[in-house]
Amino acid sequence: MNLKALFVENWPAKLASLLIATAIWYLIRNHLDADNPSFPVPGTTVPSVRTSTGPNLDDTLLSPLAPPVPGNDGGN
């Protein structure tokens, strides 16, 4: 079998399989690109600084307490 016969024999089936394989590759590539455009590889990026996600403290909680006023017992 010579090289020319390898490409010429059954060429319609070979062309169809090449087109199907190209279409599958294109669909998979587009699906992967749409999901995660920049896929992070572990160990290649610098970890970002984490910020606190705890409860926010109101400024009134942090202000100093007012001393009690003499003679003001709350109306009792």
JOWO-V464118 format. One record per run of one state. SS is the DSSP state (helix for helix, strand for strand, loop for the rest). FROM is the first residue (numbers start at 1). LEN is the number of residues. Records with the same first field share a line. If there is no record, write none. Layout:
SS: FROM-LEN ; FROM-LEN
This chain:
loop: 1-2 ; 9-2 ; 36-23 ; 63-14
helix: 3-6 ; 11-25 ; 59-4
